Amino acid sequence: MSSSTDTTVYVGNIDPRVTKSQLYELFIQVAPVVKINYPKDKILQKYQGYSFIQFETEEDAEYAIKLMHNTVSLHERLLKIRKSTSNLKKTTSEDNNSNGKTNTNKLDPPIAKLFVKGLDESIDIKLLKSYFIKLGPFYKNPDFFEVSNNTIRCAFVYYKNYKDADEAINKFNNQLLANKEIQVEYAIKENNRSQRYGNDVDRLLNKEALKNGLL
């Protein structure tokens, strides 16, 4: 069983303007976050420029290091990320993630996830895949579902590369597929319903994952 040290990364070179919530929103895109310890100066009450991020597994911690060390900038400072060399300090409930709960849902790697709406009943996975995969490789096969009391048929399409997903939106959004007009856009994030896939951080993490052979 992994210890907290094994599942914790040290994050350095953090600009003091970066908040704990911003750190959480960044790292939750890589893997579920268990705990964040982000110390403040006791006198000035300013963040001290480093943090400890604890993940659920050692593999998640190693993945975060490989993906984000010297690649992600916040306020023009490259984050320095490595394995923690000391036990994570005891923290109060304030040191937990922003919603006060441990996120136990495993997230996909930084892929490009599209939401396709308005599909005809004749479109199955094989047919949908035949249209969309022409633009680039998938991370996994599409998922179908229905919304609005089962009256609107939809699907998620998972591309490995944001370039291919952008092209799919440009090609298929508001176009006819099996004589029905479909809408194609980036999907809403599972861990943050106010955001969609495709922001600058998503694209940076996706680029690094592709470069390092993680997708």
PyMOL commands that place a pseudoatom at each C-alpha (Angstrom):
pseudoatom trace, name=CA, resn=MET, resi=1, chain=A, elem=C, hetatm=0, pos=[0.000, 0.000, 0.000]
pseudoatom trace, name=CA, resn=SER, resi=2, chain=A, elem=C, hetatm=0, pos=[1.418, 3.396, -0.982]
pseudoatom trace, name=CA, resn=SER, resi=3, chain=A, elem=C, hetatm=0, pos=[2.244, 5.911, 1.737]
pseudoatom trace, name=CA, resn=SER, resi=4, chain=A, elem=C, hetatm=0, pos=[1.256, 9.565, 1.581]
pseudoatom trace, name=CA, resn=THR, resi=5, chain=A, elem=C, hetatm=0, pos=[4.839, 10.356, 0.540]
pseudoatom trace, name=CA, resn=ASP, resi=6, chain=A, elem=C, hetatm=0, pos=[4.576, 7.987, -2.426]
pseudoatom trace, name=CA, resn=THR, resi=7, chain=A, elem=C, hetatm=0, pos=[1.364, 9.624, -3.625]
pseudoatom trace, name=CA, resn=THR, resi=8, chain=A, elem=C, hetatm=0, pos=[2.425, 13.239, -2.987]
pseudoatom trace, name=CA, resn=VAL, resi=9, chain=A, elem=C, hetatm=0, pos=[4.242, 15.655, -5.262]
pseudoatom trace, name=CA, resn=TYR, resi=10, chain=A, elem=C, hetatm=0, pos=[6.084, 18.825, -4.337]
pseudoatom trace, name=CA, resn=VAL, resi=11, chain=A, elem=C, hetatm=0, pos=[5.169, 21.819, -6.492]
pseudoatom trace, name=CA, resn=GLY, resi=12, chain=A, elem=C, hetatm=0, pos=[7.623, 24.721, -6.435]
pseudoatom trace, name=CA, resn=ASN, resi=13, chain=A, elem=C, hetatm=0, pos=[8.122, 28.119, -8.085]
pseudoatom trace, name=CA, resn=ILE, resi=14, chain=A, elem=C, hetatm=0, pos=[4.475, 29.087, -7.511]
pseudoatom trace, name=CA, resn=ASP, resi=15, chain=A, elem=C, hetatm=0, pos=[3.622, 32.758, -7.876]
pseudoatom trace, name=CA, resn=PRO, resi=16, chain=A, elem=C, hetatm=0, pos=[2.084, 34.079, -4.610]
pseudoatom trace, name=CA, resn=ARG, resi=17, chain=A, elem=C, hetatm=0, pos=[-0.961, 35.266, -6.550]
pseudoatom trace, name=CA, resn=VAL, resi=18, chain=A, elem=C, hetatm=0, pos=[-1.939, 31.661, -7.302]
pseudoatom trace, name=CA, resn=THR, resi=19, chain=A, elem=C, hetatm=0, pos=[-4.737, 30.481, -4.997]
pseudoatom trace, name=CA, resn=LYS, resi=20, chain=A, elem=C, hetatm=0, pos=[-5.391, 27.018, -3.581]
pseudoatom trace, name=CA, resn=SER, resi=21, chain=A, elem=C, hetatm=0, pos=[-8.529, 26.768, -5.717]
pseudoatom trace, name=CA, resn=GLN, resi=22, chain=A, elem=C, hetatm=0, pos=[-6.490, 27.452, -8.856]
pseudoatom trace, name=CA, resn=LEU, resi=23, chain=A, elem=C, hetatm=0, pos=[-4.035, 24.723, -7.921]
pseudoatom trace, name=CA, resn=TYR, resi=24, chain=A, elem=C, hetatm=0, pos=[-6.919, 22.330, -7.370]
pseudoatom trace, name=CA, resn=GLU, resi=25, chain=A, elem=C, hetatm=0, pos=[-8.531, 23.180, -10.709]
pseudoatom trace, name=CA, resn=LEU, resi=26, chain=A, elem=C, hetatm=0, pos=[-5.199, 22.615, -12.459]
pseudoatom trace, name=CA, resn=PHE, resi=27, chain=A, elem=C, hetatm=0, pos=[-4.220, 19.301, -10.883]
pseudoatom trace, name=CA, resn=ILE, resi=28, chain=A, elem=C, hetatm=0, pos=[-7.708, 17.749, -10.855]
pseudoatom trace, name=CA, resn=GLN, resi=29, chain=A, elem=C, hetatm=0, pos=[-7.460, 17.736, -14.649]
pseudoatom trace, name=CA, resn=VAL, resi=30, chain=A, elem=C, hetatm=0, pos=[-4.579, 15.268, -14.353]
pseudoatom trace, name=CA, resn=ALA, resi=31, chain=A, elem=C, hetatm=0, pos=[-5.853, 12.906, -11.642]
pseudoatom trace, name=CA, resn=PRO, resi=32, chain=A, elem=C, hetatm=0, pos=[-8.134, 12.888, -8.553]
pseudoatom trace, name=CA, resn=VAL, resi=33, chain=A, elem=C, hetatm=0, pos=[-6.715, 15.113, -5.802]
pseudoatom trace, name=CA, resn=VAL, resi=34, chain=A, elem=C, hetatm=0, pos=[-6.929, 13.895, -2.201]
pseudoatom trace, name=CA, resn=LYS, resi=35, chain=A, elem=C, hetatm=0, pos=[-5.363, 16.818, -0.365]
pseudoatom trace, name=CA, resn=ILE, resi=36, chain=A, elem=C, hetatm=0, pos=[-3.533, 20.102, -0.929]
pseudoatom trace, name=CA, resn=ASN, resi=37, chain=A, elem=C, hetatm=0, pos=[-1.105, 21.597, 1.581]
pseudoatom trace, name=CA, resn=TYR, resi=38, chain=A, elem=C, hetatm=0, pos=[-0.292, 25.154, 0.474]
pseudoatom trace, name=CA, resn=PRO, resi=39, chain=A, elem=C, hetatm=0, pos=[1.503, 26.963, 3.342]
pseudoatom trace, name=CA, resn=LYS, resi=40, chain=A, elem=C, hetatm=0, pos=[1.207, 30.656, 4.104]
pseudoatom trace, name=CA, resn=ASP, resi=41, chain=A, elem=C, hetatm=0, pos=[3.656, 32.882, 5.905]
pseudoatom trace, name=CA, resn=LYS, resi=42, chain=A, elem=C, hetatm=0, pos=[2.323, 33.148, 9.475]
pseudoatom trace, name=CA, resn=ILE, resi=43, chain=A, elem=C, hetatm=0, pos=[3.050, 36.875, 9.710]
pseudoatom trace, name=CA, resn=LEU, resi=44, chain=A, elem=C, hetatm=0, pos=[2.324, 38.217, 6.238]
pseudoatom trace, name=CA, resn=GLN, resi=45, chain=A, elem=C, hetatm=0, pos=[-0.348, 35.585, 5.434]
pseudoatom trace, name=CA, resn=LYS, resi=46, chain=A, elem=C, hetatm=0, pos=[1.024, 35.188, 1.911]
pseudoatom trace, name=CA, resn=TYR, resi=47, chain=A, elem=C, hetatm=0, pos=[1.580, 31.893, 0.142]
pseudoatom trace, name=CA, resn=GLN, resi=48, chain=A, elem=C, hetatm=0, pos=[5.200, 30.789, 0.380]
pseudoatom trace, name=CA, resn=GLY, resi=49, chain=A, elem=C, hetatm=0, pos=[5.657, 29.660, -3.216]
pseudoatom trace, name=CA, resn=TYR, resi=50, chain=A, elem=C, hetatm=0, pos=[5.386, 25.907, -2.829]
pseudoatom trace, name=CA, resn=SER, resi=51, chain=A, elem=C, hetatm=0, pos=[2.738, 23.284, -2.244]
pseudoatom trace, name=CA, resn=PHE, resi=52, chain=A, elem=C, hetatm=0, pos=[2.248, 19.563, -1.618]
pseudoatom trace, name=CA, resn=ILE, resi=53, chain=A, elem=C, hetatm=0, pos=[-0.394, 17.856, -3.767]
pseudoatom trace, name=CA, resn=GLN, resi=54, chain=A, elem=C, hetatm=0, pos=[-1.531, 14.397, -2.657]
pseudoatom trace, name=CA, resn=PHE, resi=55, chain=A, elem=C, hetatm=0, pos=[-3.096, 12.030, -5.197]
pseudoatom trace, name=CA, resn=GLU, resi=56, chain=A, elem=C, hetatm=0, pos=[-4.884, 8.716, -4.706]
pseudoatom trace, name=CA, resn=THR, resi=57, chain=A, elem=C, hetatm=0, pos=[-2.133, 6.530, -6.136]
pseudoatom trace, name=CA, resn=GLU, resi=58, chain=A, elem=C, hetatm=0, pos=[1.612, 6.581, -6.745]
pseudoatom trace, name=CA, resn=GLU, resi=59, chain=A, elem=C, hetatm=0, pos=[0.929, 6.176, -10.473]
pseudoatom trace, name=CA, resn=ASP, resi=60, chain=A, elem=C, hetatm=0, pos=[-1.157, 9.374, -10.464]
pseudoatom trace, name=CA, resn=ALA, resi=61, chain=A, elem=C, hetatm=0, pos=[1.684, 11.269, -8.755]
pseudoatom trace, name=CA, resn=GLU, resi=62, chain=A, elem=C, hetatm=0, pos=[4.253, 10.009, -11.259]
pseudoatom trace, name=CA, resn=TYR, resi=63, chain=A, elem=C, hetatm=0, pos=[1.935, 10.853, -14.148]
pseudoatom trace, name=CA, resn=ALA, resi=64, chain=A, elem=C, hetatm=0, pos=[1.526, 14.443, -12.873]
pseudoatom trace, name=CA, resn=ILE, resi=65, chain=A, elem=C, hetatm=0, pos=[5.297, 14.866, -12.681]
pseudoatom trace, name=CA, resn=LYS, resi=66, chain=A, elem=C, hetatm=0, pos=[5.897, 13.470, -16.159]
pseudoatom trace, name=CA, resn=LEU, resi=67, chain=A, elem=C, hetatm=0, pos=[3.139, 15.577, -17.674]
pseudoatom trace, name=CA, resn=MET, resi=68, chain=A, elem=C, hetatm=0, pos=[3.516, 18.907, -15.877]
pseudoatom trace, name=CA, resn=HIS, resi=69, chain=A, elem=C, hetatm=0, pos=[7.108, 19.436, -14.654]
pseudoatom trace, name=CA, resn=ASN, resi=70, chain=A, elem=C, hetatm=0, pos=[8.630, 22.453, -16.446]
pseudoatom trace, name=CA, resn=THR, resi=71, chain=A, elem=C, hetatm=0, pos=[5.710, 22.583, -18.908]
pseudoatom trace, name=CA, resn=VAL, resi=72, chain=A, elem=C, hetatm=0, pos=[2.911, 24.480, -17.116]
pseudoatom trace, name=CA, resn=SER, resi=73, chain=A, elem=C, hetatm=0, pos=[3.194, 28.194, -16.319]
pseudoatom trace, name=CA, resn=LEU, resi=74, chain=A, elem=C, hetatm=0, pos=[1.073, 30.184, -13.868]
pseudoatom trace, name=CA, resn=HIS, resi=75, chain=A, elem=C, hetatm=0, pos=[1.627, 33.948, -13.947]
pseudoatom trace, name=CA, resn=GLU, resi=76, chain=A, elem=C, hetatm=0, pos=[4.651, 33.334, -16.218]
pseudoatom trace, name=CA, resn=ARG, resi=77, chain=A, elem=C, hetatm=0, pos=[6.346, 30.990, -13.732]
pseudoatom trace, name=CA, resn=LEU, resi=78, chain=A, elem=C, hetatm=0, pos=[7.118, 27.423, -14.789]
pseudoatom trace, name=CA, resn=LEU, resi=79, chain=A, elem=C, hetatm=0, pos=[5.990, 24.999, -12.114]
pseudoatom trace, name=CA, resn=LYS, resi=80, chain=A, elem=C, hetatm=0, pos=[8.668, 22.667, -10.737]
pseudoatom trace, name=CA, resn=ILE, resi=81, chain=A, elem=C, hetatm=0, pos=[7.156, 19.321, -9.789]
pseudoatom trace, name=CA, resn=ARG, resi=82, chain=A, elem=C, hetatm=0, pos=[8.857, 16.330, -8.194]
pseudoatom trace, name=CA, resn=LYS, resi=83, chain=A, elem=C, hetatm=0, pos=[8.142, 13.561, -5.724]
pseudoatom trace, name=CA, resn=SER, resi=84, chain=A, elem=C, hetatm=0, pos=[7.823, 14.727, -2.127]
pseudoatom trace, name=CA, resn=THR, resi=85, chain=A, elem=C, hetatm=0, pos=[10.835, 13.765, -0.006]
pseudoatom trace, name=CA, resn=SER, resi=86, chain=A, elem=C, hetatm=0, pos=[9.076, 14.182, 3.318]
pseudoatom trace, name=CA, resn=ASN, resi=87, chain=A, elem=C, hetatm=0, pos=[5.728, 13.160, 4.733]
pseudoatom trace, name=CA, resn=LEU, resi=88, chain=A, elem=C, hetatm=0, pos=[2.833, 15.405, 3.894]
pseudoatom trace, name=CA, resn=LYS, resi=89, chain=A, elem=C, hetatm=0, pos=[2.192, 17.759, 6.796]
pseudoatom trace, name=CA, resn=LYS, resi=90, chain=A, elem=C, hetatm=0, pos=[-0.945, 17.261, 8.802]
pseudoatom trace, name=CA, resn=THR, resi=91, chain=A, elem=C, hetatm=0, pos=[-3.685, 19.508, 7.562]
pseudoatom trace, name=CA, resn=THR, resi=92, chain=A, elem=C, hetatm=0, pos=[-7.092, 20.604, 8.724]
pseudoatom trace, name=CA, resn=SER, resi=93, chain=A, elem=C, hetatm=0, pos=[-10.243, 20.418, 6.669]
pseudoatom trace, name=CA, resn=GLU, resi=94, chain=A, elem=C, hetatm=0, pos=[-9.175, 23.750, 5.155]
pseudoatom trace, name=CA, resn=ASP, resi=95, chain=A, elem=C, hetatm=0, pos=[-6.335, 21.893, 3.414]
pseudoatom trace, name=CA, resn=ASN, resi=96, chain=A, elem=C, hetatm=0, pos=[-8.715, 19.560, 1.605]
pseudoatom trace, name=CA, resn=ASN, resi=97, chain=A, elem=C, hetatm=0, pos=[-9.734, 20.174, -1.976]
pseudoatom trace, name=CA, resn=SER, resi=98, chain=A, elem=C, hetatm=0, pos=[-12.031, 23.048, -2.847]
pseudoatom trace, name=CA, resn=ASN, resi=99, chain=A, elem=C, hetatm=0, pos=[-15.303, 21.167, -2.383]
pseudoatom trace, name=CA, resn=GLY, resi=100, chain=A, elem=C, hetatm=0, pos=[-14.215, 19.573, 0.872]
pseudoatom trace, name=CA, resn=LYS, resi=101, chain=A, elem=C, hetatm=0, pos=[-14.535, 16.043, -0.515]
pseudoatom trace, name=CA, resn=THR, resi=102, chain=A, elem=C, hetatm=0, pos=[-12.200, 13.527, -2.014]
pseudoatom trace, name=CA, resn=ASN, resi=103, chain=A, elem=C, hetatm=0, pos=[-12.799, 13.070, -5.716]
pseudoatom trace, name=CA, resn=THR, resi=104, chain=A, elem=C, hetatm=0, pos=[-12.993, 9.327, -6.254]
pseudoatom trace, name=CA, resn=ASN, resi=105, chain=A, elem=C, hetatm=0, pos=[-13.979, 9.427, -9.914]
pseudoatom trace, name=CA, resn=LYS, resi=106, chain=A, elem=C, hetatm=0, pos=[-11.128, 8.361, -12.166]
pseudoatom trace, name=CA, resn=LEU, resi=107, chain=A, elem=C, hetatm=0, pos=[-10.632, 10.911, -14.907]
pseudoatom trace, name=CA, resn=ASP, resi=108, chain=A, elem=C, hetatm=0, pos=[-9.483, 10.304, -18.453]
pseudoatom trace, name=CA, resn=PRO, resi=109, chain=A, elem=C, hetatm=0, pos=[-6.029, 11.576, -19.491]
pseudoatom trace, name=CA, resn=PRO, resi=110, chain=A, elem=C, hetatm=0, pos=[-5.989, 15.084, -21.067]
pseudoatom trace, name=CA, resn=ILE, resi=111, chain=A, elem=C, hetatm=0, pos=[-7.948, 14.158, -24.183]
pseudoatom trace, name=CA, resn=ALA, resi=112, chain=A, elem=C, hetatm=0, pos=[-10.302, 16.202, -26.368]
pseudoatom trace, name=CA, resn=LYS, resi=113, chain=A, elem=C, hetatm=0, pos=[-13.886, 15.239, -25.500]
pseudoatom trace, name=CA, resn=LEU, resi=114, chain=A, elem=C, hetatm=0, pos=[-16.691, 16.327, -27.816]
pseudoatom trace, name=CA, resn=PHE, resi=115, chain=A, elem=C, hetatm=0, pos=[-20.458, 16.455, -27.259]
pseudoatom trace, name=CA, resn=VAL, resi=116, chain=A, elem=C, hetatm=0, pos=[-22.525, 15.492, -30.314]
pseudoatom trace, name=CA, resn=LYS, resi=117, chain=A, elem=C, hetatm=0, pos=[-26.254, 16.284, -30.157]
pseudoatom trace, name=CA, resn=GLY, resi=118, chain=A, elem=C, hetatm=0, pos=[-29.224, 15.472, -32.365]
pseudoatom trace, name=CA, resn=LEU, resi=119, chain=A, elem=C, hetatm=0, pos=[-28.156, 12.122, -33.825]
pseudoatom trace, name=CA, resn=ASP, resi=120, chain=A, elem=C, hetatm=0, pos=[-30.586, 10.061, -35.882]
pseudoatom trace, name=CA, resn=GLU, resi=121, chain=A, elem=C, hetatm=0, pos=[-31.610, 6.635, -34.565]
pseudoatom trace, name=CA, resn=SER, resi=122, chain=A, elem=C, hetatm=0, pos=[-29.916, 5.016, -37.573]
pseudoatom trace, name=CA, resn=ILE, resi=123, chain=A, elem=C, hetatm=0, pos=[-26.478, 6.200, -36.419]
pseudoatom trace, name=CA, resn=ASP, resi=124, chain=A, elem=C, hetatm=0, pos=[-24.710, 3.515, -34.390]
pseudoatom trace, name=CA, resn=ILE, resi=125, chain=A, elem=C, hetatm=0, pos=[-21.173, 3.484, -32.968]
pseudoatom trace, name=CA, resn=LYS, resi=126, chain=A, elem=C, hetatm=0, pos=[-19.677, 1.960, -36.100]
pseudoatom trace, name=CA, resn=LEU, resi=127, chain=A, elem=C, hetatm=0, pos=[-21.251, 4.543, -38.402]
pseudoatom trace, name=CA, resn=LEU, resi=128, chain=A, elem=C, hetatm=0, pos=[-20.518, 7.525, -36.140]
pseudoatom trace, name=CA, resn=LYS, resi=129, chain=A, elem=C, hetatm=0, pos=[-16.924, 6.380, -35.793]
pseudoatom trace, name=CA, resn=SER, resi=130, chain=A, elem=C, hetatm=0, pos=[-16.588, 6.060, -39.572]
pseudoatom trace, name=CA, resn=TYR, resi=131, chain=A, elem=C, hetatm=0, pos=[-17.407, 9.766, -39.964]
pseudoatom trace, name=CA, resn=PHE, resi=132, chain=A, elem=C, hetatm=0, pos=[-15.369, 11.237, -37.123]
pseudoatom trace, name=CA, resn=ILE, resi=133, chain=A, elem=C, hetatm=0, pos=[-12.289, 9.021, -37.157]
pseudoatom trace, name=CA, resn=LYS, resi=134, chain=A, elem=C, hetatm=0, pos=[-11.366, 10.295, -40.624]
pseudoatom trace, name=CA, resn=LEU, resi=135, chain=A, elem=C, hetatm=0, pos=[-10.143, 13.457, -38.905]
pseudoatom trace, name=CA, resn=GLY, resi=136, chain=A, elem=C, hetatm=0, pos=[-7.856, 11.754, -36.398]
pseudoatom trace, name=CA, resn=PRO, resi=137, chain=A, elem=C, hetatm=0, pos=[-7.424, 8.850, -33.960]
pseudoatom trace, name=CA, resn=PHE, resi=138, chain=A, elem=C, hetatm=0, pos=[-9.786, 8.274, -31.040]
pseudoatom trace, name=CA, resn=TYR, resi=139, chain=A, elem=C, hetatm=0, pos=[-8.763, 7.731, -27.434]
pseudoatom trace, name=CA, resn=LYS, resi=140, chain=A, elem=C, hetatm=0, pos=[-11.674, 5.300, -27.119]
pseudoatom trace, name=CA, resn=ASN, resi=141, chain=A, elem=C, hetatm=0, pos=[-14.948, 4.512, -28.873]
pseudoatom trace, name=CA, resn=PRO, resi=142, chain=A, elem=C, hetatm=0, pos=[-17.884, 6.970, -28.668]
pseudoatom trace, name=CA, resn=ASP, resi=143, chain=A, elem=C, hetatm=0, pos=[-20.532, 6.688, -25.946]
pseudoatom trace, name=CA, resn=PHE, resi=144, chain=A, elem=C, hetatm=0, pos=[-24.235, 7.152, -26.775]
pseudoatom trace, name=CA, resn=PHE, resi=145, chain=A, elem=C, hetatm=0, pos=[-26.918, 8.520, -24.446]
pseudoatom trace, name=CA, resn=GLU, resi=146, chain=A, elem=C, hetatm=0, pos=[-30.221, 10.410, -24.556]
pseudoatom trace, name=CA, resn=VAL, resi=147, chain=A, elem=C, hetatm=0, pos=[-31.413, 13.657, -22.960]
pseudoatom trace, name=CA, resn=SER, resi=148, chain=A, elem=C, hetatm=0, pos=[-34.693, 15.615, -22.623]
pseudoatom trace, name=CA, resn=ASN, resi=149, chain=A, elem=C, hetatm=0, pos=[-36.824, 12.629, -21.598]
pseudoatom trace, name=CA, resn=ASN, resi=150, chain=A, elem=C, hetatm=0, pos=[-35.095, 10.395, -24.120]
pseudoatom trace, name=CA, resn=THR, resi=151, chain=A, elem=C, hetatm=0, pos=[-36.101, 12.586, -27.063]
pseudoatom trace, name=CA, resn=ILE, resi=152, chain=A, elem=C, hetatm=0, pos=[-32.644, 13.801, -28.135]
pseudoatom trace, name=CA, resn=ARG, resi=153, chain=A, elem=C, hetatm=0, pos=[-29.941, 11.277, -29.021]
pseudoatom trace, name=CA, resn=CYS, resi=154, chain=A, elem=C, hetatm=0, pos=[-26.381, 12.325, -28.185]
pseudoatom trace, name=CA, resn=ALA, resi=155, chain=A, elem=C, hetatm=0, pos=[-22.852, 10.949, -28.023]
pseudoatom trace, name=CA, resn=PHE, resi=156, chain=A, elem=C, hetatm=0, pos=[-19.442, 11.704, -26.598]
pseudoatom trace, name=CA, resn=VAL, resi=157, chain=A, elem=C, hetatm=0, pos=[-16.522, 11.471, -29.038]
pseudoatom trace, name=CA, resn=TYR, resi=158, chain=A, elem=C, hetatm=0, pos=[-13.008, 11.192, -27.596]
pseudoatom trace, name=CA, resn=TYR, resi=159, chain=A, elem=C, hetatm=0, pos=[-10.090, 12.413, -29.696]
pseudoatom trace, name=CA, resn=LYS, resi=160, chain=A, elem=C, hetatm=0, pos=[-6.452, 12.015, -28.706]
pseudoatom trace, name=CA, resn=ASN, resi=161, chain=A, elem=C, hetatm=0, pos=[-5.549, 15.397, -30.211]
pseudoatom trace, name=CA, resn=TYR, resi=162, chain=A, elem=C, hetatm=0, pos=[-7.210, 18.806, -29.876]
pseudoatom trace, name=CA, resn=LYS, resi=163, chain=A, elem=C, hetatm=0, pos=[-6.255, 19.695, -33.431]
pseudoatom trace, name=CA, resn=ASP, resi=164, chain=A, elem=C, hetatm=0, pos=[-8.420, 16.845, -34.714]
pseudoatom trace, name=CA, resn=ALA, resi=165, chain=A, elem=C, hetatm=0, pos=[-11.276, 17.752, -32.352]
pseudoatom trace, name=CA, resn=ASP, resi=166, chain=A, elem=C, hetatm=0, pos=[-11.208, 21.386, -33.538]
pseudoatom trace, name=CA, resn=GLU, resi=167, chain=A, elem=C, hetatm=0, pos=[-11.410, 20.169, -37.123]
pseudoatom trace, name=CA, resn=ALA, resi=168, chain=A, elem=C, hetatm=0, pos=[-14.347, 17.898, -36.252]
pseudoatom trace, name=CA, resn=ILE, resi=169, chain=A, elem=C, hetatm=0, pos=[-16.285, 20.828, -34.781]
pseudoatom trace, name=CA, resn=ASN, resi=170, chain=A, elem=C, hetatm=0, pos=[-15.594, 22.957, -37.867]
pseudoatom trace, name=CA, resn=LYS, resi=171, chain=A, elem=C, hetatm=0, pos=[-16.613, 20.144, -40.222]
pseudoatom trace, name=CA, resn=PHE, resi=172, chain=A, elem=C, hetatm=0, pos=[-19.681, 18.651, -38.521]
pseudoatom trace, name=CA, resn=ASN, resi=173, chain=A, elem=C, hetatm=0, pos=[-21.323, 21.317, -36.322]
pseudoatom trace, name=CA, resn=ASN, resi=174, chain=A, elem=C, hetatm=0, pos=[-24.755, 22.293, -37.729]
pseudoatom trace, name=CA, resn=GLN, resi=175, chain=A, elem=C, hetatm=0, pos=[-24.323, 19.854, -40.629]
pseudoatom trace, name=CA, resn=LEU, resi=176, chain=A, elem=C, hetatm=0, pos=[-26.613, 17.057, -41.808]
pseudoatom trace, name=CA, resn=LEU, resi=177, chain=A, elem=C, hetatm=0, pos=[-25.825, 13.506, -40.745]
pseudoatom trace, name=CA, resn=ALA, resi=178, chain=A, elem=C, hetatm=0, pos=[-28.357, 10.897, -41.896]
pseudoatom trace, name=CA, resn=ASN, resi=179, chain=A, elem=C, hetatm=0, pos=[-30.672, 13.769, -42.884]
pseudoatom trace, name=CA, resn=LYS, resi=180, chain=A, elem=C, hetatm=0, pos=[-30.641, 15.292, -39.363]
pseudoatom trace, name=CA, resn=GLU, resi=181, chain=A, elem=C, hetatm=0, pos=[-28.776, 18.434, -38.361]
pseudoatom trace, name=CA, resn=ILE, resi=182, chain=A, elem=C, hetatm=0, pos=[-26.330, 17.734, -35.544]
pseudoatom trace, name=CA, resn=GLN, resi=183, chain=A, elem=C, hetatm=0, pos=[-24.541, 20.046, -33.127]
pseudoatom trace, name=CA, resn=VAL, resi=184, chain=A, elem=C, hetatm=0, pos=[-20.924, 19.406, -32.159]
pseudoatom trace, name=CA, resn=GLU, resi=185, chain=A, elem=C, hetatm=0, pos=[-19.067, 21.230, -29.374]
pseudoatom trace, name=CA, resn=TYR, resi=186, chain=A, elem=C, hetatm=0, pos=[-16.675, 20.531, -26.533]
pseudoatom trace, name=CA, resn=ALA, resi=187, chain=A, elem=C, hetatm=0, pos=[-18.228, 18.566, -23.674]
pseudoatom trace, name=CA, resn=ILE, resi=188, chain=A, elem=C, hetatm=0, pos=[-18.814, 19.998, -20.205]
pseudoatom trace, name=CA, resn=LYS, resi=189, chain=A, elem=C, hetatm=0, pos=[-16.289, 18.812, -17.627]
pseudoatom trace, name=CA, resn=GLU, resi=190, chain=A, elem=C, hetatm=0, pos=[-17.430, 16.226, -15.131]
pseudoatom trace, name=CA, resn=ASN, resi=191, chain=A, elem=C, hetatm=0, pos=[-15.522, 17.784, -12.230]
pseudoatom trace, name=CA, resn=ASN, resi=192, chain=A, elem=C, hetatm=0, pos=[-16.470, 21.398, -13.043]
pseudoatom trace, name=CA, resn=ARG, resi=193, chain=A, elem=C, hetatm=0, pos=[-19.874, 21.918, -14.650]
pseudoatom trace, name=CA, resn=SER, resi=194, chain=A, elem=C, hetatm=0, pos=[-19.090, 25.571, -15.414]
pseudoatom trace, name=CA, resn=GLN, resi=195, chain=A, elem=C, hetatm=0, pos=[-16.262, 24.663, -17.796]
pseudoatom trace, name=CA, resn=ARG, resi=196, chain=A, elem=C, hetatm=0, pos=[-15.929, 22.843, -21.075]
pseudoatom trace, name=CA, resn=TYR, resi=197, chain=A, elem=C, hetatm=0, pos=[-13.018, 20.890, -22.437]
pseudoatom trace, name=CA, resn=GLY, resi=198, chain=A, elem=C, hetatm=0, pos=[-10.603, 22.836, -24.631]
pseudoatom trace, name=CA, resn=ASN, resi=199, chain=A, elem=C, hetatm=0, pos=[-9.186, 25.628, -22.453]
pseudoatom trace, name=CA, resn=ASP, resi=200, chain=A, elem=C, hetatm=0, pos=[-5.518, 26.627, -22.609]
pseudoatom trace, name=CA, resn=VAL, resi=201, chain=A, elem=C, hetatm=0, pos=[-4.499, 24.280, -19.767]
pseudoatom trace, name=CA, resn=ASP, resi=202, chain=A, elem=C, hetatm=0, pos=[-6.306, 21.336, -21.388]
pseudoatom trace, name=CA, resn=ARG, resi=203, chain=A, elem=C, hetatm=0, pos=[-4.473, 21.969, -24.650]
pseudoatom trace, name=CA, resn=LEU, resi=204, chain=A, elem=C, hetatm=0, pos=[-1.098, 22.321, -22.958]
pseudoatom trace, name=CA, resn=LEU, resi=205, chain=A, elem=C, hetatm=0, pos=[-1.538, 19.090, -20.999]
pseudoatom trace, name=CA, resn=ASN, resi=206, chain=A, elem=C, hetatm=0, pos=[-2.736, 17.315, -24.136]
pseudoatom trace, name=CA, resn=LYS, resi=207, chain=A, elem=C, hetatm=0, pos=[0.306, 18.518, -26.080]
pseudoatom trace, name=CA, resn=GLU, resi=208, chain=A, elem=C, hetatm=0, pos=[2.681, 17.288, -23.377]
pseudoatom trace, name=CA, resn=ALA, resi=209, chain=A, elem=C, hetatm=0, pos=[0.887, 13.946, -23.074]
pseudoatom trace, name=CA, resn=LEU, resi=210, chain=A, elem=C, hetatm=0, pos=[1.230, 13.376, -26.816]
pseudoatom trace, name=CA, resn=LYS, resi=211, chain=A, elem=C, hetatm=0, pos=[4.885, 14.435, -26.795]
pseudoatom trace, name=CA, resn=ASN, resi=212, chain=A, elem=C, hetatm=0, pos=[5.681, 12.045, -23.959]
pseudoatom trace, name=CA, resn=GLY, resi=213, chain=A, elem=C, hetatm=0, pos=[3.801, 9.120, -25.477]
pseudoatom trace, name=CA, resn=LEU, resi=214, chain=A, elem=C, hetatm=0, pos=[1.121, 9.050, -22.777]
pseudoatom trace, name=CA, resn=LEU, resi=215, chain=A, elem=C, hetatm=0, pos=[-1.771, 8.968, -25.251]
for i in range(1, 215): cmd.bond("trace and resi %d" % i, "trace and resi %d" % (i + 1))
show_as sticks, trace
zoom trace
